[in-house]
Amino acid sequence: MPEDHASVVTDGSSETFARQVIRHLLKALGVAALVATAFTAWTPASLDPGELVGQLLAAIERQEPLATADPGQAMLPTERAALRIGIVAGHSGLHRTSGLPDPGAVCPDGLTELDINLSIAQEVVTMLQQAGFQVDLLEEFDERLEGYKAVAIISIHADSCLPINDDATGFKAAAALDTQVPDRSQRLVTCLVDRYAQATQLRFHPTSITRDMTEYHTFYEIDEQVPAAIIEAGFMFLDREFLTEQPEVAARGIVDGLLCYVNNEPAEIPENQP
């Protein structure tokens, strides 16, 4: 049976008892609010519910806010270090079926999509590591993708090198068409689109997203609770100069999108520019 509350008062002070009761009530209410906010924002797949609640309790005991409970507040370094992020360099490694390298799209002069994807992905990994996150640089058909757990995963690609038309400039981003975590996945995409557009000033192409993106194989290999997105960082023909000469700018847009997501910052899909 629960201990009688009267036994808490050992010094005969009703004031002490009242303070203890109030403290316990405030702590309970604080935990409830933080848990509700945290699970609404995101629940890292790398943490089980017990571990997350433990972090919340510790934050209350230290009277320190947890980033997910306060939208717009940057995470503490210790909190970032507990979070894993996956970055897939599109077309890197050997193809699962052929066993051969797959360079992706190839320009007439030999520039490959793989060159661009790797260049941006490596910049993203470096920036995230400098920010204090655990980061995995993954290949297209990496064995580690099976059941992979992380707070988020993004696969980086580039679009065609063909001179399609004058509108073939800009970027695309999408989540899985069929996902177990639609709210978190869509929020990840919204953050990614918002921050990438701001960083690069490139146009977002929501109407030209393909089934190859929304049914991307990685979405169905990772743990089903992990929010994931794929980004086509630009067109290799009209955006070639940007993609080859400013990979750090593209990377900054992706990193800012991830920070927007994990910090629960406000974001919205920008209106399409003419």
C-alpha positions as CSV (number, residue, x, y, z in Angstrom):
1,M,0.0,0.0,0.0
2,P,1.1,3.6,-0.5
3,E,2.8,5.3,2.4
4,D,0.5,7.4,4.5
5,H,1.1,11.1,3.6
6,A,1.0,11.9,7.3
7,S,4.3,10.0,7.8
8,V,6.1,12.5,5.6
9,V,5.8,15.2,8.3
10,T,8.4,14.3,10.9
11,D,8.9,17.7,12.5
12,G,5.3,18.5,13.1
13,S,5.5,21.4,10.6
14,S,2.3,21.7,8.5
15,E,4.2,24.4,6.4
16,T,6.9,21.9,5.5
17,F,4.3,19.3,4.6
18,A,2.5,21.8,2.4
19,R,5.7,22.8,0.6
20,Q,6.5,19.1,-0.1
21,V,3.1,18.4,-1.5
22,I,3.2,21.5,-3.7
23,R,6.7,20.5,-5.0
24,H,5.5,17.0,-5.9
25,L,2.4,18.3,-7.6
26,L,4.5,20.9,-9.6
27,K,7.0,18.2,-10.6
28,A,4.2,15.9,-11.7
29,L,2.5,18.6,-13.8
30,G,5.8,19.6,-15.2
31,V,6.7,16.1,-16.3
32,A,3.2,15.7,-17.9
33,A,3.6,18.9,-19.8
34,L,7.1,18.1,-21.0
35,V,6.3,14.6,-22.0
36,A,3.2,15.8,-24.0
37,T,5.3,18.5,-25.7
38,A,8.2,16.3,-26.4
39,F,6.2,13.5,-27.9
40,T,4.2,16.0,-30.0
41,A,7.4,17.5,-31.4
42,W,9.4,14.3,-32.0
43,T,10.4,11.1,-30.2
44,P,13.9,10.0,-31.1
45,A,13.8,6.4,-32.4
46,S,17.2,5.8,-30.6
47,L,15.5,6.4,-27.2
48,D,12.9,4.2,-25.6
49,P,10.1,6.0,-23.6
50,G,11.8,5.2,-20.3
51,E,15.0,6.9,-21.4
52,L,13.2,9.9,-22.6
53,V,11.2,10.3,-19.4
54,G,14.5,9.9,-17.5
55,Q,16.0,12.8,-19.4
56,L,12.9,14.9,-18.7
57,L,13.0,14.2,-15.0
58,A,16.7,15.0,-14.8
59,A,16.0,18.3,-16.6
60,I,13.4,19.2,-14.0
61,E,15.6,18.3,-11.1
62,R,18.3,20.6,-12.5
63,Q,15.7,23.2,-13.3
64,E,17.0,23.2,-16.9
65,P,14.7,23.3,-19.9
66,L,14.7,20.5,-22.5
67,A,14.9,21.9,-26.0
68,T,11.9,20.0,-27.3
69,A,9.7,21.5,-24.6
70,D,10.5,25.0,-25.7
71,P,10.1,25.6,-29.4
72,G,12.9,27.7,-30.9
73,Q,15.4,27.1,-28.1
74,A,18.7,25.4,-29.2
75,M,19.5,22.1,-27.7
76,L,22.2,21.7,-25.1
77,P,25.5,20.0,-26.3
78,T,24.8,17.0,-24.0
79,E,21.3,16.6,-25.6
80,R,22.7,16.8,-29.1
81,A,25.3,14.1,-28.3
82,A,22.5,11.7,-27.5
83,L,21.0,12.1,-30.9
84,R,22.0,10.1,-34.0
85,I,21.4,11.4,-37.5
86,G,21.8,9.4,-40.7
87,I,23.0,11.0,-44.0
88,V,22.9,8.9,-47.2
89,A,25.1,10.0,-50.1
90,G,23.0,9.0,-53.0
91,H,24.5,6.4,-55.4
92,S,27.6,5.9,-53.3
93,G,28.9,2.3,-52.8
94,L,28.0,-0.6,-55.0
95,H,24.6,-1.2,-56.5
96,R,22.7,-4.0,-54.6
97,T,21.7,-5.8,-57.8
98,S,24.6,-5.3,-60.2
99,G,27.4,-5.2,-57.7
100,L,28.9,-2.4,-59.7
101,P,29.4,1.3,-58.9
102,D,26.4,3.5,-59.8
103,P,27.3,7.1,-60.6
104,G,23.7,8.3,-61.0
105,A,23.1,11.0,-63.6
106,V,26.2,11.7,-65.8
107,C,26.9,14.9,-67.7
108,P,28.5,14.9,-71.1
109,D,31.8,16.1,-69.7
110,G,31.9,13.3,-67.1
111,L,30.6,15.1,-64.0
112,T,28.5,12.6,-62.1
113,E,25.6,12.9,-59.6
114,L,27.7,10.8,-57.2
115,D,30.4,13.5,-57.2
116,I,27.9,16.1,-56.2
117,N,26.1,14.0,-53.7
118,L,29.3,13.0,-51.9
119,S,30.6,16.5,-51.8
120,I,27.4,17.9,-50.2
121,A,27.0,14.9,-47.9
122,Q,30.5,15.1,-46.5
123,E,30.0,18.8,-45.7
124,V,26.7,18.0,-44.0
125,V,28.3,15.3,-41.8
126,T,31.2,17.7,-40.8
127,M,28.8,20.5,-39.9
128,L,26.5,18.2,-37.8
129,Q,29.5,16.6,-36.0
130,Q,30.8,20.1,-35.2
131,A,27.3,20.9,-33.8
132,G,27.7,17.9,-31.5
133,F,25.5,15.2,-33.1
134,Q,26.3,11.6,-33.7
135,V,26.3,11.2,-37.5
136,D,26.5,8.3,-39.8
137,L,27.5,8.8,-43.5
138,L,25.7,5.9,-45.3
139,E,26.0,4.5,-48.8
140,E,23.0,4.0,-51.1
141,F,22.6,0.3,-50.2
142,D,24.4,0.3,-46.9
143,E,23.9,-2.8,-44.8
144,R,23.4,-0.6,-41.8
145,L,20.2,0.8,-43.2
146,E,18.3,-2.3,-42.3
147,G,16.4,-1.4,-39.2
148,Y,18.4,1.8,-38.8
149,K,17.4,3.9,-35.8
150,A,18.0,7.7,-35.6
151,V,16.2,10.9,-34.8
152,A,16.1,11.5,-38.6
153,I,17.7,10.4,-41.8
154,I,18.1,12.3,-45.1
155,S,19.3,11.0,-48.5
156,I,21.0,13.5,-50.7
157,H,20.7,13.4,-54.5
158,A,20.9,15.8,-57.5
159,D,18.7,16.1,-60.5
160,S,19.2,15.6,-64.3
161,C,22.1,17.0,-66.3
162,L,19.9,17.2,-69.4
163,P,18.9,20.7,-70.8
164,I,15.2,20.1,-70.1
165,N,13.8,23.7,-70.2
166,D,14.4,27.0,-68.5
167,D,12.3,25.9,-65.5
168,A,14.7,23.0,-64.7
169,T,16.4,24.8,-61.8
170,G,15.8,24.4,-58.1
171,F,15.3,21.6,-55.7
172,K,12.8,18.9,-54.6
173,A,12.2,17.2,-51.2
174,A,9.8,14.5,-50.1
175,A,9.0,12.0,-47.4
176,A,7.6,8.5,-47.9
177,L,4.2,8.2,-49.4
178,D,3.4,5.4,-46.9
179,T,5.0,6.0,-43.5
180,Q,4.3,5.0,-39.9
181,V,5.2,8.5,-38.7
182,P,3.6,10.8,-41.2
183,D,3.4,13.9,-38.9
184,R,7.1,13.8,-38.0
185,S,8.2,12.9,-41.6
186,Q,6.2,15.8,-43.0
187,R,7.6,18.2,-40.4
188,L,11.1,17.1,-41.3
189,V,10.3,17.8,-45.0
190,T,8.8,21.2,-44.1
191,C,11.8,22.2,-42.1
192,L,14.2,21.0,-44.9
193,V,12.3,22.8,-47.6
194,D,12.0,26.0,-45.6
195,R,15.7,26.2,-44.6
196,Y,17.1,24.9,-47.8
197,A,15.2,27.6,-49.8
198,Q,16.4,30.3,-47.4
199,A,20.1,29.2,-47.5
200,T,20.3,28.6,-51.3
201,Q,17.7,30.9,-52.8
202,L,16.8,28.0,-55.1
203,R,13.2,27.4,-56.2
204,F,11.2,24.5,-54.6
205,H,9.5,22.2,-57.1
206,P,6.6,20.5,-55.3
207,T,4.7,19.5,-58.5
208,S,7.6,17.5,-60.0
209,I,8.2,15.1,-57.1
210,T,8.3,11.6,-58.5
211,R,7.4,8.1,-57.2
212,D,11.1,7.4,-57.2
213,M,11.3,9.9,-54.4
214,T,8.1,9.1,-52.4
215,E,8.8,5.3,-52.7
216,Y,12.5,5.6,-52.2
217,H,13.9,2.2,-51.1
218,T,15.6,3.5,-47.9
219,F,12.3,4.6,-46.5
220,Y,11.3,1.0,-46.2
221,E,14.6,-0.4,-44.9
222,I,15.1,1.8,-41.8
223,D,13.2,1.4,-38.6
224,E,9.5,2.3,-39.2
225,Q,9.5,5.0,-36.5
226,V,12.4,7.0,-38.0
227,P,11.3,10.1,-40.0
228,A,13.1,10.3,-43.3
229,A,13.4,12.6,-46.3
230,I,15.1,12.6,-49.7
231,I,16.3,15.8,-51.3
232,E,17.3,16.6,-54.9
233,A,19.7,19.4,-54.2
234,G,19.5,21.0,-57.6
235,F,19.6,20.4,-61.4
236,M,23.0,19.4,-62.7
237,F,22.5,21.4,-65.9
238,L,21.2,24.9,-64.9
239,D,22.3,24.6,-61.2
240,R,25.7,23.1,-62.1
241,E,27.8,26.1,-60.9
242,F,26.0,26.2,-57.6
243,L,26.2,22.5,-56.9
244,T,29.9,22.2,-57.9
245,E,31.3,25.4,-56.5
246,Q,29.1,25.9,-53.3
247,P,28.5,22.5,-51.8
248,E,28.9,24.1,-48.4
249,V,25.9,26.3,-49.0
250,A,23.7,23.3,-50.0
251,A,25.0,21.5,-46.9
252,R,24.2,24.5,-44.7
253,G,20.6,24.4,-46.0
254,I,20.2,20.7,-45.1
255,V,21.8,21.1,-41.7
256,D,19.6,24.1,-40.9
257,G,16.6,22.0,-41.9
258,L,17.7,19.3,-39.5
259,L,18.3,21.8,-36.7
260,C,14.9,23.3,-37.4
261,Y,13.4,19.8,-36.9
262,V,15.2,18.6,-33.8
263,N,14.8,22.0,-32.1
264,N,11.1,22.1,-33.0
265,E,11.5,25.5,-34.7
266,P,8.6,27.1,-36.7
267,A,8.8,26.4,-40.5
268,E,6.6,26.5,-43.5
269,I,6.7,25.5,-47.2
270,P,7.6,28.7,-49.1
271,E,5.4,29.9,-51.9
272,N,6.8,28.9,-55.3
273,Q,8.7,31.7,-57.0
274,P,7.9,32.5,-60.6
